[in-house]
Amino acid sequence: MIRRYGEAVKPGQRYRRRPGVYAVLLDGDHILATHQAEPVPEFQLPGGGIDKGEHPIAALHREVFEETGWKIAVRRQLGAFRRFTYMPEYDLWAEKLCTVYLAQPVRRLGPPSEAGHTAVWLPVKEALVRLGNSGDRAMLARVLGVRQQDQRL
């Protein structure tokens, strides 16, 4: 069973499953996150949807590059979680199946190519509080070996 984070499922609402891949990009005591300006400004683990026919690791490299401008080295899969949410940019109610990997930033190749995204280095303790969804925060906590309730600055 894959743990659910975030809002409860809305009774009667139809959701479309949307598999995606995301990365915890650690470098010392900082992580490389993306700040997405819209629809609601928030810090996120870089990543996103897997295109039809695309291999998940290829999608992870593509999404991280689009949102941060960085090339990465994927280390290992950390886990997965589900989120049920409305995605206004796609006018879609989605069951996001989020697979998260531990990866290392290798080289900055340029600025993010995806509009509205900014690459941001966050201290890990700050990221435990500022990442915009509880699933992202839980995956970072797992990497750091801290319990959820320990995540306050």
DRENTORKOL-3810 file (N, C-alpha, C; in nm, 4 decimals):
REM DRENTORKOL-3810
@n.u->0.0835; n.v->-0.1184; n.w->0.0000; ca.u->0.0000; ca.v->0.0000; ca.w->0.0000; c.u->0.0887; c.v->0.1258; c.w->0.0000
@n.u->0.0547; n.v->0.2192; n.w->-0.0841; ca.u->0.1315; ca.v->0.3436; ca.w->-0.0950; c.u->0.0624; c.v->0.4505; c.w->-0.0114
@n.u->0.1384; n.v->0.5127; n.w->0.0762; ca.u->0.0839; ca.v->0.6132; ca.w->0.1673; c.u->0.0325; c.v->0.7353; c.w->0.0922
@n.u->-0.0778; n.v->0.7911; n.w->0.1424; ca.u->-0.1352; ca.v->0.9126; ca.w->0.0851; c.u->-0.0980; c.v->1.0305; c.w->0.1736
@n.u->-0.0622; n.v->1.1403; n.w->0.1093; ca.u->-0.0358; ca.v->1.2669; ca.w->0.1788; c.u->-0.1265; c.v->1.3726; c.w->0.1185
@n.u->-0.1538; n.v->1.4763; n.w->0.1960; ca.u->-0.2306; ca.v->1.5888; ca.w->0.1431; c.u->-0.3789; c.v->1.5741; c.w->0.1656
@n.u->-0.4549; n.v->1.6413; n.w->0.0780; ca.u->-0.5996; ca.v->1.6470; ca.w->0.0963; c.u->-0.6639; c.v->1.5099; c.w->0.0824
@n.u->-0.7770; n.v->1.4967; n.w->0.1484; ca.u->-0.8547; ca.v->1.3733; ca.w->0.1396; c.u->-0.9172; c.v->1.3617; c.w->0.0010
@n.u->-0.9461; n.v->1.2390; n.w->-0.0375; ca.u->-1.0156; ca.v->1.2142; ca.w->-0.1633; c.u->-1.1554; c.v->1.2727; c.w->-0.1519
@n.u->-1.1989; n.v->1.3468; n.w->-0.2525; ca.u->-1.3329; ca.v->1.4070; ca.w->-0.2523; c.u->-1.4329; c.v->1.3032; c.w->-0.3028
@n.u->-1.5307; n.v->1.2698; n.w->-0.2207; ca.u->-1.6301; ca.v->1.1706; ca.w->-0.2634; c.u->-1.6976; c.v->1.2136; c.w->-0.3938
@n.u->-1.7095; n.v->1.1205; n.w->-0.4868; ca.u->-1.7755; ca.v->1.1473; ca.w->-0.6136; c.u->-1.6874; c.v->1.2127; c.w->-0.7185
@n.u->-1.5695; n.v->1.2588; n.w->-0.6792; ca.u->-1.4783; ca.v->1.3223; ca.w->-0.7746; c.u->-1.3995; c.v->1.2150; c.w->-0.8493
@n.u->-1.3928; n.v->1.2249; n.w->-0.9800; ca.u->-1.3122; ca.v->1.1316; ca.w->-1.0594; c.u->-1.1711; c.v->1.1880; c.w->-1.0723
@n.u->-1.0745; n.v->1.1026; n.w->-1.0484; ca.u->-0.9333; ca.v->1.1414; ca.w->-1.0566; c.u->-0.8655; c.v->1.0602; c.w->-1.1658
@n.u->-0.7744; n.v->1.1253; n.w->-1.2368; ca.u->-0.6956; ca.v->1.0536; ca.w->-1.3360; c.u->-0.5579; c.v->1.0286; c.w->-1.2770
@n.u->-0.5129; n.v->0.9034; n.w->-1.2822; ca.u->-0.3812; ca.v->0.8694; ca.w->-1.2287; c.u->-0.2739; c.v->0.9361; c.w->-1.3131
@n.u->-0.1805; n.v->0.9992; n.w->-1.2445; ca.u->-0.0716; ca.v->1.0705; ca.w->-1.3106; c.u->0.0601; c.v->1.0315; c.w->-1.2432
@n.u->0.1334; n.v->0.9341; n.w->-1.3006; ca.u->0.2613; ca.v->0.8954; ca.w->-1.2416; c.u->0.3667; c.v->1.0022; c.w->-1.2654
@n.u->0.4484; n.v->1.0248; n.w->-1.1635; ca.u->0.5541; ca.v->1.1237; ca.w->-1.1741; c.u->0.6765; c.v->1.0810; c.w->-1.0952
@n.u->0.7867; n.v->1.1475; n.w->-1.1229; ca.u->0.9136; ca.v->1.1205; ca.w->-1.0561; c.u->0.9705; c.v->1.2520; c.w->-1.0017
@n.u->1.0317; n.v->1.2417; n.w->-0.8849; ca.u->1.0817; ca.v->1.3595; ca.w->-0.8146; c.u->1.2147; c.v->1.3247; c.w->-0.7501
@n.u->1.2953; n.v->1.4260; n.w->-0.7190; ca.u->1.4284; ca.v->1.4012; ca.w->-0.6636; c.u->1.4544; c.v->1.4831; c.w->-0.5387
@n.u->1.5117; n.v->1.4165; n.w->-0.4385; ca.u->1.5745; ca.v->1.4837; ca.w->-0.3258; c.u->1.7192; c.v->1.5025; c.w->-0.3693
@n.u->1.7568; n.v->1.6278; n.w->-0.3937; ca.u->1.8890; ca.v->1.6611; ca.w->-0.4472; c.u->1.9768; c.v->1.7175; c.w->-0.3365
@n.u->2.0453; n.v->1.6297; n.w->-0.2668; ca.u->2.1270; ca.v->1.6677; ca.w->-0.1523; c.u->2.2677; c.v->1.7078; c.w->-0.1939
@n.u->2.3172; n.v->1.8121; n.w->-0.1301; ca.u->2.4570; ca.v->1.8512; ca.w->-0.1411; c.u->2.4962; c.v->1.9057; c.w->-0.0044
@n.u->2.5602; n.v->1.8220; n.w->0.0748; ca.u->2.5945; ca.v->1.8611; ca.w->0.2113; c.u->2.4683; c.v->1.8806; c.w->0.2939
@n.u->2.4560; n.v->1.9977; n.w->0.3558; ca.u->2.3381; ca.v->2.0248; ca.w->0.4397; c.u->2.2360; c.v->2.1130; c.w->0.3676
@n.u->2.2393; n.v->2.1095; n.w->0.2336; ca.u->2.1430; ca.v->2.1837; ca.w->0.1518; c.u->2.0781; c.v->2.0900; c.w->0.0510
@n.u->1.9590; n.v->2.1277; n.w->0.0060; ca.u->1.8977; ca.v->2.0586; ca.w->-0.1061; c.u->1.8691; c.v->2.1610; c.w->-0.2156
@n.u->1.8705; n.v->2.1099; n.w->-0.3384; ca.u->1.8313; ca.v->2.1914; ca.w->-0.4526; c.u->1.6825; c.v->2.1679; c.w->-0.4745
@n.u->1.6051; n.v->2.2726; n.w->-0.4577; ca.u->1.4601; ca.v->2.2665; ca.w->-0.4765; c.u->1.4228; c.v->2.3551; c.w->-0.5937
@n.u->1.2976; n.v->2.3491; n.w->-0.6308; ca.u->1.2466; ca.v->2.4421; ca.w->-0.7306; c.u->1.1380; c.v->2.5253; c.w->-0.6641
@n.u->1.1350; n.v->2.6525; n.w->-0.6978; ca.u->1.0260; ca.v->2.7383; ca.w->-0.6520; c.u->0.9356; c.v->2.7607; c.w->-0.7716
@n.u->0.8117; n.v->2.7159; n.w->-0.7579; ca.u->0.7126; ca.v->2.7330; ca.w->-0.8645; c.u->0.6258; c.v->2.8518; c.w->-0.8292
@n.u->0.6206; n.v->2.9492; n.w->-0.9188; ca.u->0.5494; ca.v->3.0738; ca.w->-0.8914; c.u->0.3977; c.v->3.0573; c.w->-0.8942
@n.u->0.3450; n.v->2.9736; n.w->-0.9832; ca.u->0.2000; ca.v->2.9605; ca.w->-0.9988; c.u->0.1615; c.v->2.8142; c.w->-1.0091
@n.u->0.0417; n.v->2.7741; n.w->-0.9740; ca.u->-0.0715; ca.v->2.8583; ca.w->-0.9395; c.u->-0.0622; c.v->2.9152; c.w->-0.7981
@n.u->0.0133; n.v->2.8475; n.w->-0.7098; ca.u->0.0374; ca.v->2.8983; ca.w->-0.5743; c.u->0.1882; c.v->2.8943; c.w->-0.5544
@n.u->0.2499; n.v->3.0050; n.w->-0.5173; ca.u->0.3954; ca.v->3.0027; ca.w->-0.4981; c.u->0.4345; c.v->2.9016; c.w->-0.3903
@n.u->0.5271; n.v->2.8108; n.w->-0.4264; ca.u->0.5728; ca.v->2.7136; ca.w->-0.3270; c.u->0.7042; c.v->2.6503; c.w->-0.3695
@n.u->0.7763; n.v->2.6020; n.w->-0.2683; ca.u->0.8977; ca.v->2.5248; ca.w->-0.2909; c.u->0.8574; c.v->2.3792; c.w->-0.3093
@n.u->0.9253; n.v->2.3103; n.w->-0.4020; ca.u->0.8935; ca.v->2.1715; ca.w->-0.4319; c.u->1.0213; c.v->2.0933; c.w->-0.4578
@n.u->1.0106; n.v->1.9607; n.w->-0.4419; ca.u->1.1154; ca.v->1.8751; ca.w->-0.4952; c.u->1.1041; c.v->1.8833; c.w->-0.6470
@n.u->1.2146; n.v->1.8982; n.w->-0.7185; ca.u->1.2065; ca.v->1.9027; ca.w->-0.8642; c.u->1.1578; c.v->1.7697; c.w->-0.9202
@n.u->1.0778; n.v->1.7774; n.w->-1.0229; ca.u->1.0273; ca.v->1.6572; ca.w->-1.0883; c.u->0.8932; c.v->1.6848; c.w->-1.1517
@n.u->0.8317; n.v->1.5788; n.w->-1.2021; ca.u->0.7016; ca.v->1.5951; ca.w->-1.2646; c.u->0.6570; c.v->1.4690; c.w->-1.3348
@n.u->0.5595; n.v->1.4857; n.w->-1.4215; ca.u->0.4946; ca.v->1.3736; ca.w->-1.4873; c.u->0.5835; c.v->1.2989; c.w->-1.5850
@n.u->0.5563; n.v->1.1699; n.w->-1.5937; ca.u->0.6245; ca.v->1.0834; ca.w->-1.6891; c.u->0.5422; c.v->1.0817; c.w->-1.8170
@n.u->0.6027; n.v->1.1197; n.w->-1.9282; ca.u->0.5326; ca.v->1.1184; ca.w->-2.0568; c.u->0.5073; c.v->0.9748; c.w->-2.1016
@n.u->0.4019; n.v->0.9561; n.w->-2.1794; ca.u->0.3677; ca.v->0.8235; ca.w->-2.2307; c.u->0.4874; c.v->0.7648; c.w->-2.3051
@n.u->0.5252; n.v->0.6414; n.w->-2.2672; ca.u->0.6363; ca.v->0.5723; ca.w->-2.3304; c.u->0.7738; c.v->0.6111; c.w->-2.2776
@n.u->0.7799; n.v->0.7066; n.w->-2.1854; ca.u->0.9073; ca.v->0.7538; ca.w->-2.1328; c.u->0.9502; c.v->0.6682; c.w->-2.0139
@n.u->1.0787; n.v->0.6366; n.w->-2.0048; ca.u->1.1316; ca.v->0.5639; ca.w->-1.8899; c.u->1.1350; c.v->0.6596; c.w->-1.7701
@n.u->1.0991; n.v->0.6097; n.w->-1.6504; ca.u->1.0961; ca.v->0.6985; ca.w->-1.5334; c.u->1.2271; c.v->0.7724; c.w->-1.5053
@n.u->1.3409; n.v->0.7060; n.w->-1.5208; ca.u->1.4685; ca.v->0.7743; ca.w->-1.4930; c.u->1.4964; c.v->0.8822; c.w->-1.5974
@n.u->1.4618; n.v->0.8557; n.w->-1.7227; ca.u->1.4765; ca.v->0.9584; ca.w->-1.8270; c.u->1.3858; c.v->1.0777; c.w->-1.7949
@n.u->1.2647; n.v->1.0486; n.w->-1.7482; ca.u->1.1719; ca.v->1.1560; ca.w->-1.7100; c.u->1.2280; c.v->1.2369; c.w->-1.5939
@n.u->1.2903; n.v->1.1702; n.w->-1.4978; ca.u->1.3480; ca.v->1.2400; ca.w->-1.3828; c.u->1.4578; c.v->1.3359; c.w->-1.4291
@n.u->1.5478; n.v->1.2883; n.w->-1.5137; ca.u->1.6533; ca.v->1.3759; ca.w->-1.5651; c.u->1.5934; c.v->1.4955; c.w->-1.6394
@n.u->1.4958; n.v->1.4694; n.w->-1.7253; ca.u->1.4325; ca.v->1.5769; ca.w->-1.8039; c.u->1.3655; c.v->1.6785; c.w->-1.7122
@n.u->1.2830; n.v->1.6304; n.w->-1.6194; ca.u->1.2077; ca.v->1.7214; ca.w->-1.5317; c.u->1.2993; c.v->1.8039; c.w->-1.4420
@n.u->1.4012; n.v->1.7407; n.w->-1.3834; ca.u->1.4938; ca.v->1.8156; ca.w->-1.2974; c.u->1.5657; c.v->1.9225; c.w->-1.3785
@n.u->1.6088; n.v->1.8872; n.w->-1.4994; ca.u->1.6754; ca.v->1.9865; ca.w->-1.5834; c.u->1.5813; c.v->2.1021; c.w->-1.6174
@n.u->1.4566; n.v->2.0703; n.w->-1.6558; ca.u->1.3609; ca.v->2.1757; ca.w->-1.6918; c.u->1.3333; c.v->2.2701; c.w->-1.5749
@n.u->1.3276; n.v->2.2150; n.w->-1.4526; ca.u->1.2882; ca.v->2.2962; ca.w->-1.3367; c.u->1.4044; c.v->2.3594; c.w->-1.2623
@n.u->1.5280; n.v->2.3088; n.w->-1.2837; ca.u->1.6425; ca.v->2.3638; ca.w->-1.2106; c.u->1.7587; c.v->2.4038; c.w->-1.3001
@n.u->1.7701; n.v->2.3449; n.w->-1.4202; ca.u->1.8851; ca.v->2.3695; ca.w->-1.5061; c.u->2.0054; c.v->2.2830; c.w->-1.4720
@n.u->1.9886; n.v->2.1862; n.w->-1.3823; ca.u->2.0993; ca.v->2.1025; ca.w->-1.3364; c.u->2.0955; c.v->1.9625; c.w->-1.3959
@n.u->2.2148; n.v->1.9083; n.w->-1.4212; ca.u->2.2345; ca.v->1.7671; ca.w->-1.4535; c.u->2.2507; c.v->1.6954; c.w->-1.3199
@n.u->2.1957; n.v->1.5731; n.w->-1.3100; ca.u->2.1993; ca.v->1.5004; ca.w->-1.1830; c.u->2.2539; c.v->1.3591; c.w->-1.2016
@n.u->2.2939; n.v->1.2984; n.w->-1.0902; ca.u->2.3291; ca.v->1.1563; ca.w->-1.0838; c.u->2.2300; c.v->1.0914; c.w->-0.9879
@n.u->2.1525; n.v->0.9969; n.w->-1.0385; ca.u->2.0513; ca.v->0.9292; ca.w->-0.9568; c.u->2.1196; c.v->0.8211; c.w->-0.8748
@n.u->2.0939; n.v->0.8204; n.w->-0.7435; ca.u->2.1563; ca.v->0.7241; ca.w->-0.6524; c.u->2.0662; c.v->0.6035; c.w->-0.6260
@n.u->1.9429; n.v->0.6299; n.w->-0.5809; ca.u->1.8528; ca.v->0.5191; ca.w->-0.5480; c.u->1.7107; c.v->0.5699; c.w->-0.5302
@n.u->1.6162; n.v->0.4770; n.w->-0.5399; ca.u->1.4767; ca.v->0.5110; ca.w->-0.5151; c.u->1.4546; c.v->0.5165; c.w->-0.3653
@n.u->1.3842; n.v->0.6210; n.w->-0.3208; ca.u->1.3543; ca.v->0.6375; ca.w->-0.1783; c.u->1.2187; c.v->0.5789; c.w->-0.1406
@n.u->1.1226; n.v->0.5926; n.w->-0.2285; ca.u->0.9877; ca.v->0.5469; ca.w->-0.1977; c.u->0.8874; c.v->0.6167; c.w->-0.2866
@n.u->0.7617; n.v->0.5994; n.w->-0.2516; ca.u->0.6539; ca.v->0.6582; ca.w->-0.3317; c.u->0.5405; c.v->0.7003; c.w->-0.2388
@n.u->0.4628; n.v->0.7962; n.w->-0.2860; ca.u->0.3430; ca.v->0.8384; ca.w->-0.2131; c.u->0.2389; c.v->0.8845; c.w->-0.3138
@n.u->0.1156; n.v->0.8978; n.w->-0.2670; ca.u->0.0057; ca.v->0.9442; ca.w->-0.3520; c.u->-0.0464; c.v->1.0759; c.w->-0.2983
@n.u->-0.0906; n.v->1.1602; n.w->-0.3913; ca.u->-0.1591; ca.v->1.2849; ca.w->-0.3580; c.u->-0.2795; c.v->1.2968; c.w->-0.4494
@n.u->-0.3923; n.v->1.3355; n.w->-0.3934; ca.u->-0.5126; ca.v->1.3626; ca.w->-0.4721; c.u->-0.5302; c.v->1.5128; c.w->-0.4735
@n.u->-0.5253; n.v->1.5711; n.w->-0.5941; ca.u->-0.5234; ca.v->1.7165; ca.w->-0.6021; c.u->-0.5783; c.v->1.7646; c.w->-0.7362
@n.u->-0.6179; n.v->1.8898; n.w->-0.7363; ca.u->-0.6578; ca.v->1.9541; ca.w->-0.8610; c.u->-0.5358; c.v->2.0228; c.w->-0.9187
@n.u->-0.5108; n.v->2.0013; n.w->-1.0489; ca.u->-0.3981; ca.v->2.0628; ca.w->-1.1179; c.u->-0.4531; c.v->2.1664; c.w->-1.2156
@n.u->-0.4609; n.v->2.2934; n.w->-1.1746; ca.u->-0.5243; ca.v->2.3951; ca.w->-1.2594; c.u->-0.4540; c.v->2.4145; c.w->-1.3933
@n.u->-0.3220; n.v->2.3922; n.w->-1.3983; ca.u->-0.2504; ca.v->2.4108; ca.w->-1.5241; c.u->-0.2939; c.v->2.3104; c.w->-1.6310
@n.u->-0.3541; n.v->2.1989; n.w->-1.5875; ca.u->-0.4051; ca.v->2.0972; ca.w->-1.6798; c.u->-0.5570; c.v->2.0834; c.w->-1.6726
@n.u->-0.6227; n.v->2.1629; n.w->-1.5857; ca.u->-0.7654; ca.v->2.1499; ca.w->-1.5591; c.u->-0.7990; c.v->2.0024; c.w->-1.5337
@n.u->-0.7290; n.v->1.9450; n.w->-1.4345; ca.u->-0.7337; ca.v->1.8018; ca.w->-1.4120; c.u->-0.7359; c.v->1.7698; c.w->-1.2625
@n.u->-0.8292; n.v->1.6840; n.w->-1.2238; ca.u->-0.8263; ca.v->1.6245; ca.w->-1.0901; c.u->-0.7391; c.v->1.5010; c.w->-1.1027
@n.u->-0.6294; n.v->1.4965; n.w->-1.0270; ca.u->-0.5305; ca.v->1.3906; ca.w->-1.0451; c.u->-0.5033; c.v->1.3133; c.w->-0.9174
@n.u->-0.4822; n.v->1.1852; n.w->-0.9356; ca.u->-0.4203; ca.v->1.1024; ca.w->-0.8329; c.u->-0.2741; c.v->1.0955; c.w->-0.8735
@n.u->-0.1924; n.v->1.1770; n.w->-0.8085; ca.u->-0.0511; ca.v->1.1814; ca.w->-0.8424; c.u->0.0194; c.v->1.0669; c.w->-0.7698
@n.u->0.0801; n.v->0.9794; n.w->-0.8465; ca.u->0.1607; ca.v->0.8714; ca.w->-0.7912; c.u->0.3055; c.v->0.9171; c.w->-0.8033
@n.u->0.3622; n.v->0.9599; n.w->-0.6903; ca.u->0.4916; ca.v->1.0266; ca.w->-0.6862; c.u->0.6009; c.v->0.9302; c.w->-0.6411
@n.u->0.6916; n.v->0.8946; n.w->-0.7312; ca.u->0.8068; ca.v->0.8123; ca.w->-0.6960; c.u->0.9246; c.v->0.9065; c.w->-0.6766
@n.u->0.9910; n.v->0.8928; n.w->-0.5624; ca.u->1.0959; ca.v->0.9869; ca.w->-0.5248; c.u->1.2305; c.v->0.9149; c.w->-0.5189
@n.u->1.3308; n.v->0.9797; n.w->-0.5759; ca.u->1.4666; ca.v->0.9266; ca.w->-0.5813; c.u->1.5623; c.v->1.0172; c.w->-0.5060
@n.u->1.6671; n.v->0.9580; n.w->-0.4506; ca.u->1.7786; ca.v->1.0345; ca.w->-0.3976; c.u->1.8758; c.v->1.0552; c.w->-0.5129
@n.u->1.9170; n.v->1.1778; n.w->-0.5344; ca.u->2.0085; ca.v->1.2093; ca.w->-0.6441; c.u->2.1040; c.v->1.3189; c.w->-0.5988
@n.u->2.2086; n.v->1.3339; n.w->-0.6755; ca.u->2.3074; ca.v->1.4366; ca.w->-0.6446; c.u->2.3154; c.v->1.5345; c.w->-0.7610
@n.u->2.3112; n.v->1.6632; n.w->-0.7318; ca.u->2.3335; ca.v->1.7619; ca.w->-0.8375; c.u->2.4785; c.v->1.7493; c.w->-0.8850
@n.u->2.4986; n.v->1.7433; n.w->-1.0155; ca.u->2.6327; ca.v->1.7225; ca.w->-1.0701; c.u->2.6880; c.v->1.8516; c.w->-1.1300
@n.u->2.6062; n.v->1.9156; n.w->-1.2149; ca.u->2.6560; ca.v->2.0360; ca.w->-1.2828; c.u->2.5390; c.v->2.1221; c.w->-1.3269
@n.u->2.5527; n.v->2.2517; n.w->-1.3048; ca.u->2.4526; ca.v->2.3466; ca.w->-1.3533; c.u->2.4796; c.v->2.3702; c.w->-1.5014
@n.u->2.3790; n.v->2.3429; n.w->-1.5835; ca.u->2.3934; ca.v->2.3599; ca.w->-1.7277; c.u->2.3333; c.v->2.4912; c.w->-1.7764
@n.u->2.2534; n.v->2.5559; n.w->-1.6926; ca.u->2.1899; ca.v->2.6813; ca.w->-1.7309; c.u->2.0719; c.v->2.7085; c.w->-1.6400
@n.u->1.9948; n.v->2.8110; n.w->-1.6704; ca.u->1.8765; ca.v->2.8409; ca.w->-1.5891; c.u->1.7644; c.v->2.7409; c.w->-1.6197
@n.u->1.6647; n.v->2.7330; n.w->-1.5316; ca.u->1.5501; ca.v->2.6469; ca.w->-1.5608; c.u->1.4849; c.v->2.6877; c.w->-1.6932
@n.u->1.4427; n.v->2.5897; n.w->-1.7698; ca.u->1.3767; ca.v->2.6194; ca.w->-1.8976; c.u->1.2252; c.v->2.6222; c.w->-1.8838
@n.u->1.1738; n.v->2.5728; n.w->-1.7715; ca.u->1.0293; ca.v->2.5729; ca.w->-1.7512; c.u->0.9868; c.v->2.7059; c.w->-1.6894
@n.u->0.8954; n.v->2.7730; n.w->-1.7573; ca.u->0.8493; ca.v->2.9044; ca.w->-1.7115; c.u->0.7952; c.v->2.8964; c.w->-1.5694
@n.u->0.8260; n.v->2.9992; n.w->-1.4909; ca.u->0.7735; ca.v->3.0084; ca.w->-1.3555; c.u->0.8493; c.v->2.9291; c.w->-1.2517
@n.u->0.9602; n.v->2.8649; n.w->-1.2905; ca.u->1.0406; ca.v->2.7862; ca.w->-1.1961; c.u->1.1748; c.v->2.8534; c.w->-1.1728
@n.u->1.2196; n.v->2.8511; n.w->-1.0479; ca.u->1.3487; ca.v->2.9046; ca.w->-1.0087; c.u->1.4197; c.v->2.8001; c.w->-0.9247
@n.u->1.5459; n.v->2.7723; n.w->-0.9544; ca.u->1.6257; ca.v->2.6796; ca.w->-0.8735; c.u->1.6678; c.v->2.7510; c.w->-0.7458
@n.u->1.6494; n.v->2.6851; n.w->-0.6317; ca.u->1.6795; ca.v->2.7454; ca.w->-0.5017; c.u->1.7506; c.v->2.6427; c.w->-0.4137
@n.u->1.8625; n.v->2.6840; n.w->-0.3545; ca.u->1.9307; ca.v->2.6003; ca.w->-0.2562; c.u->1.8734; c.v->2.6329; c.w->-0.1188
@n.u->1.8215; n.v->2.5308; n.w->-0.0505; ca.u->1.7638; ca.v->2.5481; ca.w->0.0826; c.u->1.8416; c.v->2.4650; c.w->0.1841
@n.u->1.8700; n.v->2.5219; n.w->0.3022; ca.u->1.9232; ca.v->2.4369; ca.w->0.4087; c.u->1.8201; c.v->2.3268; c.w->0.4378
@n.u->1.8670; n.v->2.2044; n.w->0.4632; ca.u->1.7727; ca.v->2.0933; ca.w->0.4793; c.u->1.6730; c.v->2.1172; c.w->0.5924
@n.u->1.7168; n.v->2.1771; n.w->0.7023; ca.u->1.6236; ca.v->2.2023; ca.w->0.8129; c.u->1.5136; c.v->2.3000; c.w->0.7713
@n.u->1.5486; n.v->2.3970; n.w->0.6902; ca.u->1.4491; ca.v->2.4916; ca.w->0.6391; c.u->1.3555; c.v->2.4220; c.w->0.5396
@n.u->1.4125; n.v->2.3365; n.w->0.4548; ca.u->1.3323; ca.v->2.2649; ca.w->0.3554; c.u->1.2293; c.v->2.1734; c.w->0.4212
@n.u->1.2628; n.v->2.1152; n.w->0.5364; ca.u->1.1680; ca.v->2.0287; ca.w->0.6080; c.u->1.0399; c.v->2.1023; c.w->0.6443
@n.u->1.0479; n.v->2.2336; n.w->0.6510; ca.u->0.9318; ca.v->2.3164; ca.w->0.6847; c.u->0.8726; c.v->2.3827; c.w->0.5606
@n.u->0.9587; n.v->2.4240; n.w->0.4674; ca.u->0.9126; ca.v->2.5084; ca.w->0.3565; c.u->0.8661; c.v->2.4350; c.w->0.2317
@n.u->0.9040; n.v->2.3076; n.w->0.2151; ca.u->0.8539; ca.v->2.2352; ca.w->0.0985; c.u->0.7020; c.v->2.2354; c.w->0.1026
@n.u->0.6410; n.v->2.2573; n.w->-0.0120; ca.u->0.4978; ca.v->2.2860; ca.w->-0.0191; c.u->0.4026; c.v->2.1719; c.w->0.0044
@n.u->0.4484; n.v->2.0470; n.w->-0.0012; ca.u->0.3532; ca.v->1.9396; ca.w->0.0278; c.u->0.4138; c.v->1.8408; c.w->0.1263
@n.u->0.3269; n.v->1.7791; n.w->0.2027; ca.u->0.3702; ca.v->1.6917; ca.w->0.3117; c.u->0.4417; c.v->1.5667; c.w->0.2620
@n.u->0.4106; n.v->1.5201; n.w->0.1408; ca.u->0.4810; ca.v->1.4048; ca.w->0.0853; c.u->0.6269; c.v->1.4372; c.w->0.0588
@n.u->0.6539; n.v->1.5545; n.w->0.0003; ca.u->0.7921; ca.v->1.5977; ca.w->-0.0228; c.u->0.8674; c.v->1.6072; c.w->0.1099
@n.u->0.8033; n.v->1.6678; n.w->0.2107; ca.u->0.8674; ca.v->1.6824; ca.w->0.3417; c.u->0.8956; c.v->1.5455; c.w->0.4042
@n.u->0.8031; n.v->1.4515; n.w->0.3895; ca.u->0.8211; ca.v->1.3172; ca.w->0.4459; c.u->0.9378; c.v->1.2444; c.w->0.3793
@n.u->0.9525; n.v->1.2589; n.w->0.2489; ca.u->1.0624; ca.v->1.1920; ca.w->0.1790; c.u->1.1973; c.v->1.2527; c.w->0.2195
@n.u->1.2028; n.v->1.3836; n.w->0.2362; ca.u->1.3264; ca.v->1.4463; ca.w->0.2825; c.u->1.3569; c.v->1.3998; c.w->0.4251
@n.u->1.2564; n.v->1.3931; n.w->0.5094; ca.u->1.2762; ca.v->1.3469; ca.w->0.6472; c.u->1.3295; c.v->1.2042; c.w->0.6483
@n.u->1.2800; n.v->1.1203; n.w->0.5572; ca.u->1.3276; ca.v->0.9817; ca.w->0.5492; c.u->1.4774; c.v->0.9787; c.w->0.5173
@n.u->1.5204; n.v->1.0609; n.w->0.4223; ca.u->1.6626; ca.v->1.0661; ca.w->0.3858; c.u->1.7464; c.v->1.1100; c.w->0.5052
@n.u->1.6957; n.v->1.2079; n.w->0.5782; ca.u->1.7711; ca.v->1.2645; ca.w->0.6899; c.u->1.7615; c.v->1.1824; c.w->0.8170
@n.u->1.6689; n.v->1.0856; n.w->0.8185; ca.u->1.6521; ca.v->1.0014; ca.w->0.9370; c.u->1.5876; c.v->1.0747; c.w->1.0530
@n.u->1.4998; n.v->1.1711; n.w->1.0225; ca.u->1.4289; ca.v->1.2427; ca.w->1.1295; c.u->1.2809; c.v->1.2065; c.w->1.1242
@n.u->1.2165; n.v->1.2140; n.w->1.2397; ca.u->1.0739; ca.v->1.1869; ca.w->1.2471; c.u->0.9964; c.v->1.3096; c.w->1.2033
@n.u->0.8746; n.v->1.2872; n.w->1.1538; ca.u->0.7896; ca.v->1.3966; ca.w->1.1054; c.u->0.7729; c.v->1.5078; c.w->1.2081
@n.u->0.7470; n.v->1.4757; n.w->1.3331; ca.u->0.7226; ca.v->1.5802; ca.w->1.4331; c.u->0.8489; c.v->1.6574; c.w->1.4677
@n.u->0.9670; n.v->1.6099; n.w->1.4228; ca.u->1.0909; ca.v->1.6811; ca.w->1.4485; c.u->1.1201; c.v->1.7871; c.w->1.3434
@n.u->1.0269; n.v->1.8110; n.w->1.2532; ca.u->1.0545; ca.v->1.8944; ca.w->1.1374; c.u->1.0303; c.v->2.0437; c.w->1.1581
@n.u->1.0312; n.v->2.0931; n.w->1.2739; ca.u->1.0121; ca.v->2.2366; ca.w->1.2959; c.u->1.1455; c.v->2.3010; c.w->1.3274
@n.u->1.1669; n.v->2.4217; n.w->1.2756; ca.u->1.2925; ca.v->2.4931; ca.w->1.3004; c.u->1.3040; c.v->2.5380; c.w->1.4449
END
